[in-house]
Amino acid sequence: MFKKDGEYGGGETIIAQGVKLEGDFKSEGNVVVEGEVNGTLTTTNDLRVAEGARINANTKAQSAVIAGEINGNLKIGEKLELLASAKINGDVDAKILSVTPGAIVNGKISMGDVAPASEPITKGKKETKRKNEEEDIEL
């Protein structure tokens, strides 16, 4: 997933363990978070969040591998991989999602080119309601 330096025109930024970054962070290269980020984090390339790392921010990246914790919404252009130790508290939007057993997501997940959900959900609820009403009448 991670490209060699220069293939994207940007290098790799590492936010090391013990480092706390506050504010809006933008990068054109790969980003590795081993410490803590508070604010927003955006990269046009790949993101890796190490186990024990924490992001308290809305986060955007092209692809990502998450082993740490993210408290905020996560928008990934291509593939998102959640490892067993990953914990996401926020909505997730990704084209492709891979979840290892043990990973936790507390939020809404949207994948790929999803059609507006309002029509199918509404239809399903009405049909379920009618079915329940019919069951009540039969009893």
C-alpha positions as CSV (number, residue, x, y, z in Angstrom):
1,M,0.0,0.0,0.0
2,F,2.8,2.5,0.8
3,K,4.6,3.7,-2.3
4,K,8.3,4.5,-2.4
5,D,9.4,8.0,-1.7
6,G,9.0,10.2,-4.8
7,E,6.3,8.2,-6.4
8,Y,3.7,10.7,-5.1
9,G,5.9,13.7,-5.0
10,G,5.9,13.8,-1.1
11,G,8.0,12.1,1.5
12,E,6.8,10.2,4.6
13,T,5.9,12.0,7.8
14,I,6.1,10.2,11.1
15,I,4.4,11.5,14.2
16,A,6.4,9.5,16.7
17,Q,5.3,7.9,19.9
18,G,5.3,10.6,22.7
19,V,4.6,13.4,20.2
20,K,1.3,15.3,20.5
21,L,0.3,17.4,17.4
22,E,-2.5,19.9,17.8
23,G,-4.1,21.8,14.9
24,D,-4.8,21.2,11.2
25,F,-2.3,18.8,9.6
26,K,-2.1,18.5,5.8
27,S,0.4,16.4,3.8
28,E,1.0,15.3,0.2
29,G,3.0,12.3,1.4
30,N,2.5,9.2,3.4
31,V,1.7,9.8,7.1
32,V,2.5,7.4,10.0
33,V,1.0,8.2,13.4
34,E,2.5,6.6,16.4
35,G,1.7,9.5,18.8
36,E,-1.4,11.7,19.2
37,V,-3.1,14.1,16.8
38,N,-5.8,16.6,17.8
39,G,-7.5,18.8,15.2
40,T,-7.8,17.5,11.6
41,L,-5.5,15.2,9.6
42,T,-5.5,15.2,5.8
43,T,-3.2,13.4,3.4
44,T,-3.5,12.9,-0.3
45,N,-1.7,9.6,0.1
46,D,-1.5,6.8,2.6
47,L,-2.1,6.8,6.4
48,R,-0.9,4.3,9.0
49,V,-2.0,4.6,12.6
50,A,0.1,2.4,14.9
51,E,-1.3,0.4,17.9
52,G,-1.4,2.7,20.9
53,A,-1.6,5.9,18.7
54,R,-4.7,8.2,19.0
55,I,-6.2,10.6,16.5
56,N,-8.9,13.0,17.9
57,A,-9.7,14.5,14.6
58,N,-11.6,14.2,11.3
59,T,-9.3,12.3,9.1
60,K,-8.9,12.0,5.3
61,A,-6.5,9.8,3.3
62,Q,-6.2,7.9,0.0
63,S,-5.7,4.5,1.8
64,A,-5.2,3.6,5.4
65,V,-4.2,0.9,7.8
66,I,-5.5,1.5,11.3
67,A,-4.3,-0.3,14.4
68,G,-4.8,2.5,16.9
69,E,-7.8,4.7,17.9
70,I,-9.6,7.4,15.9
71,N,-12.2,9.7,17.5
72,G,-13.7,11.5,14.6
73,N,-15.0,10.8,11.1
74,L,-12.8,8.9,8.7
75,K,-12.9,9.4,4.9
76,I,-10.7,7.1,2.8
77,G,-10.6,7.3,-1.0
78,E,-9.7,3.7,-1.7
79,K,-8.9,0.9,0.8
80,L,-9.3,1.1,4.6
81,E,-7.9,-1.8,6.6
82,L,-8.9,-2.0,10.3
83,L,-6.6,-4.3,12.3
84,A,-7.7,-6.2,15.4
85,S,-6.6,-3.4,17.8
86,A,-8.3,-0.6,15.8
87,K,-11.1,1.4,17.5
88,I,-13.1,4.0,15.5
89,N,-15.5,6.3,17.1
90,G,-17.1,8.2,14.2
91,D,-18.5,7.6,10.7
92,V,-16.4,5.7,8.2
93,D,-16.5,6.4,4.4
94,A,-14.3,4.1,2.2
95,K,-14.4,2.6,-1.2
96,I,-13.1,-0.8,0.1
97,L,-13.2,-1.9,3.8
98,S,-11.3,-4.7,5.4
99,V,-12.0,-5.5,9.1
100,T,-10.0,-7.9,11.2
101,P,-12.0,-9.6,14.0
102,G,-11.6,-7.6,17.2
103,A,-11.7,-4.2,15.5
104,I,-14.4,-1.8,16.8
105,V,-16.4,0.7,14.9
106,N,-18.9,2.9,16.6
107,G,-20.5,4.9,13.8
108,K,-22.0,4.7,10.4
109,I,-20.2,2.9,7.6
110,S,-20.6,3.9,3.9
111,M,-18.8,2.0,1.2
112,G,-18.2,2.3,-2.6
113,D,-20.7,4.1,-4.8
114,V,-23.7,3.6,-2.5
115,A,-27.1,4.8,-3.9
116,P,-29.1,7.1,-1.6
117,A,-30.3,4.9,1.2
118,S,-33.5,6.9,2.0
119,E,-35.7,5.1,-0.5
120,P,-34.8,1.5,0.3
121,I,-34.8,2.1,4.1
122,T,-38.2,3.8,4.0
123,K,-39.7,1.1,1.9
124,G,-38.4,-1.6,4.2
125,K,-39.7,0.1,7.2
126,K,-43.2,0.5,5.7
127,E,-43.3,-3.1,4.6
128,T,-42.2,-4.2,8.1
129,K,-44.7,-2.0,9.8
130,R,-47.5,-3.4,7.6
131,K,-46.4,-7.0,8.3
132,N,-46.4,-6.3,12.0
133,E,-49.9,-4.8,11.8
134,E,-51.1,-7.9,10.0
135,E,-49.6,-10.1,12.6
136,D,-51.3,-8.1,15.3
137,I,-54.7,-8.5,13.6
138,E,-54.3,-12.2,13.3
139,L,-53.6,-12.6,17.0
